[in-house]
Each structure stands twice: as structure tokens, then as C-alpha cells.
Amino acid sequence: MNDRIMGRKEFLSRVGRTGACLCAAAAGMASALTGSVPDEKAAGTETARKPVSDTVPGEKSVERAAKRMEFGDGWVKRFMEVMEQVLDEKTRDRLMQANGKACYVAYAGEGRRRATPVTFEYFVDWIAKKGKDQGYSVVGNDVFSEYTGSAETGKPSPENICLCPMVEAQAAGKIPAFYCLCSIGYVREMHERFLGRQVEVQLVDSVLRGGKRCKFKINLV
């Protein structure tokens, strides 16, 4: 397994393809219900919306991509708020962690866990040799991990930036804090594969909760 075990590739593109179809369908329905027509004056400007016939799902234009991302930002925020209203805390937690696991599987594939479970000493030795540069540290019997770099660029990321592409534009306090529980499922699945054994993961802090970086405590079971 690759030692660089943090990554969030492909998820945005997968969700984006789905969101494009939903957005186009919703726009068409709204137009049919309201009977609205394009403004003739706006049609001659550079910012005029394209006619429906010219808007092709999957179109790879900067303008369309920006609109889709803007819609996605609002959709995620609204959906989290709805979940907070209609689901109990235990159900929300399980759902978000399960989604985090699914996100990692989508990125890394089904794969297999290490055949022989590693010891705590092996994990500590790996951190000393390779993990420190990737945001790992050890305090007693606890291992801590921070998101310090972007898998998309392979470069260090600045503080106060959420590395989840679905909500990186959201500021702290603008989206329910339980959203970050998704990362618990992601980090757990990632490390259980790498270590070949069960781990317990606790979210210590996150950008969307006001922290500088997303930080986790990892204990071997």
C-alpha cells in the first residue's frame, strides 16, 4: 500500500456528474411550472444564461463548472441542515461515518487490508521514518494525525482550509459541525487497511469547527 495514505481524489468529479443532471432537470421543471422566458435585454449581454437547448449535461466549460460548484455548495449546506432537523444524533453520526468510509473506497477502490496486523511499535517506527512529514505525531499510546497536504496537488496546504472539496468554500459555523464526522469513517477505513487491524478514531478538531487543521486521534484496537 502507498505510504501516502491521505487523499480525496475523484469524489468531487463523481458527485459533480450527478449534480449536473439534477441541476439541469430542476431548471427545466422550474421553467415549465412558471412559464418564464429569457429576458430579451439580458439575452444580448455576456452574462446571459444559455438557452436550454444549448445547455448540455456534462459540458466542460468554466462557466458551467462554476455554476455547478456554486449549486453544490448550497445543496450540501441545506442537506446538512435538513439532516440536523430530522435525524437524531446517533443516526446522523452513523450515516456520516458510513459515508466517509464510502468516500475512501471510491478513492482507493475496494482493496484489501494488510494480511498481518502490525504492532503499535511498527506504527510508531513508520511515523518516525515517514509519518512526521505527513502530519503524524505520537503522544504516549496515542497517535495523532492532521491533514496537512492536498492529495490533488501533492503539496502542503495552508491552515484554515477545509480539504474536503465538497465544502472547502464553507466557513466555520456556516455548516453543521457534524459534517466533519464523515472524516472519521474516512480516516478509520484508511488506517484499518494500512495497519491490518481495527482502530478507534476520534475527531479532535476540524476547520469547520474553528480549528486551523483537521486533527484525529487514532488508537489501535
N, C-alpha and C positions, 0 to 999 in steps of 0.2 A: 504493500500500500504506500502511496505517496506520503512522505512525512509532512508535507504542507497540507494540513488537514482542515483548513478553513476555506470555505468557498461558497459563493451564492450565484453561480452562473446559471444561465438558461431559464431560471424561474420567471423573470420579467417577460422574456420573449414568449414563453408558453402562455402566461396569463394574458399578455397583450394581444395574442392572436384571438383568444376567446373574447376579450373585451371589445375588440374591433367589431366583431359580428354583432354582439349585444348592443353596442352603441349605434350601429347603423340601423338595426332593426327597430330600436326605440325611437330614433329620429324619424323613421318612416311612419311609425304608428302615430307619433305626435302630430305629424303633418296631416295625416289622414283624418284625425279626430278634430283638429282645429280648423282645417281647411285653409291654413295660412299659405301665402305665396311669397316668393322672394321680393324684397323691396327693390323697385326699379332703380332708385337712385344709388342704392348700395351695390347693385349689380355691376356698376361701372367702375367701382373702386378696387384697389388692390386687395382689400381685406374682405371682399365679398365672398360669401360661402359658395362653394362649388355646387352646381345643380346636382340633384340626387343621382341622375343618370351618369354623371362623371365621377361619382364617389365610389371607388371600387374597394371592397373589403380586402385587406392585405396590401393596399397601396403603400409603397415605401417612400413617402415624401416627408420632409422635415416638418412641414405644417401639420400633416395628419398625425405624425408621431407625437408632436407636442400636444395636440388636442386629446389624443388617446391617453397620454400620461396625465394630463390635467383631469380628465374624467376619472381615471383610475385613482388618483389621489383623493378625490371627493368620495368616490364609491367606497374605498376602504374605510375612510373615516365614518361614513354613515353606517356601514355594515357593522363596524365595531360598536358604535353607539347603540344600534338595534340589539346586538348580542348582549350588551350590558343591561339592557332593559328587560329582555325576555328570558334570559337564561340564568340559572343560579350559578354561583361562583364555582362550585365543583365541576359542573358541566362545561363551563367556559374554559376552565383550566385544562381539562382533559382534551377538549376539542382543539385548543391552540397548540398543545404539545404534540398531539397526533398530527396536526398539520405541519409542524416543524419537522417531524420525522419524515413525512411525505415529501417535504421540500428537499431534504438532504438526499433522499432516494432518487428524486427527479434529477438532482445534480450529479450524483455519483453512480447511479444505476443500482440495481438490486445488490450485486456484490456478495461477498461473504465476510464473516468475521474471522479474525486471526484464529487459526486452528488451536494453538496452545496459548491459554491465558497468560498474560505477563504479570510479573510481580510489581508491587509498589516500587521496589528498588530499581527495577528496569525502567519504569516510567520516570522516576527521578533522574536516572542516568541519561535518558533520552532528552529530558528537559535541559539538563546541564550542557549537553552537546549541541542540541539543535533547537530546543523549545524556547529558550530565553529570547531569541530574536523574533519569535512568533507570539510573544505576549504571555508566556507561561512563567509561573513562579511557584515556589514551594514554601509553605509555612507549616512546620510541624508535619502532621499527617494529611494536611490539606493541600490540594493543588488548585491554583487559580489560573484562569485563562481570560485574556482580554482580546477583543477584536482590535487589532492594531493596523491591519492592512486590507486592501481590497483585492479579492480574488480576480476581479475583472481586469485590473491593471497590474497586479503583482507588486504594487508599490505601497509604502506606508500611507495611511490615511490620517487626515488631521483630526484633532479632537472635536467633540460636539457634533459629529456627523454620524447619523444612523447609516449603517452599511446595508440594511435591507432595502433593495431597490423599490419595493412597493411603497415604502413610507419615508424615504430619505428626505423628502421635501417637507415632512411634517415637523413642527417644532414641539418641544417638550410641553406637555399639558394640553396639546391640541387633539390628541387621540388617546382613548382609554389605555391606561398603563398595562392592562392585562394582555395587550397585543404582544408585548415582549416575551410572554411565556412561550410563544412559538419557538423562540430560540432555545429554550430548554430541551424541547424534543429534538431539535436540530443538533445541538451540541451532544446530547446523550447518544443519539444514533451514531454520530461521527466517532465518538470515543469508544463506544462499545465495539465497533468494528476494528478500530485501531488497536485496542487493548485485548480483544477477545474475551471480554468478561463484562458483567453488569456494572454500571456506575450510577451513582446518585449525582444529580446536577442541581445546583441552587443558583438562581439569578441573584447576584449580589447588587448589581446596579446596571442601568442602561441609559442611553442617550435620551430616549423618550420619557424617562423618569427624572431627567435633570442631571444625569451624570455626564462625565467627559467621554467615557467609553462604556461599552457593554462588557460586563465582567461576570464571570461564573466561578463557583467553587465546585470542584469535582472530587468525589470520593469513590474509591474502589469498593465494590460490594463483595 
